[in-house]
Amino acid sequence: MAYTVRIKREAARKLKSLSQPERIRLTEKIQALGVNPDDLALDVRKLEASPFWRLRVGDWRVIYDRQDDVKVIAIEKIKPRGDTYK
């Protein structure tokens, strides 16, 4: 069963500011994450010492919270690789 994907305001703003090809690529990966967050083709990893997960899409990182009990994925941040973990 698919998850509901919610994008926080900060992440939505960042997504809108990107070029169209990057925006499309990120949106496709986020949608695939909602369909099956355990898909091995997606480069996801649980962040250490944090409740969040990260999805790698090229040089971009999508930081999200995964709530399996209610089938919700909340996209917290979308950042370039170098700025993500600061």
N, C-alpha and C positions, 0 to 999 in steps of 0.2 A: 504494500500500500504506500502511496506517495506521501511525502511530507508537505506541509504548508510552509512556504518560504516567505519570510517577512524581512524587508530591507529597512534598516534604521535610516533616519534622515541624513546623517553624516555620510553613510555609504551610498545612498541614492544620489546625493549631491556630487560625490566623487565620480560615480558612474556616468552621470550626465555630462561631466566636464571632459570626459575622455573622447578621443577620436572615434568615429563610427566603427572602424574595423575592430578596435580594442573593446569597445562597448559591446559589440555583437559577440565577440569571442568570450568575454566574461559572462554575459547574460546566458549564453548557451551552456557554459559550465555550471553556472548557478542553477539553471533549470534541471540539468542532469543530476546535480546534487540533491535536488528536491525529489526526483524520481527514485533514486537509490543512493543514499549517502554511503553505503558500504561497497559501491562499485570500485573494483580494484583499478579500473582504467583512470579514475580520478585520483589525482595526487593529493590525498588528504592525510593529515596527521594530527594527533592530539598534542596540544602544546603542553610542555612540562610546567608544573607549578601554576597551572591556570585552568579554569573550567572550559576554555575555548578550544576550538579546532581551527586548522588553517587549510585552505584549498589553494594550491599553487596553479596559476595560469600564466605561463611564461614568466615575465619579470614582475607580475602582480601577485599579491597575496590577499586572499579573502579570509578575514577572521570572522568566525561564526560560532554561535552557541547552538548546541544540538540537544533537543529535549525529546528523547525517544518515547517517553510515556504519553505525550500528547501529540507526537508526530509533527513537531515544529522545528524549523531551522531559522534562526534569527541572524541575519547578516549584520555584523557589528561595524566592520571597517573594511575598506578596500584601499590598499596602499601599495606603493612600489616596494620591491624587495628590500631595499636598503633601509627604509624608514619603518618597516612593520614592527620590529621587535624592540624599538626604543621606548 
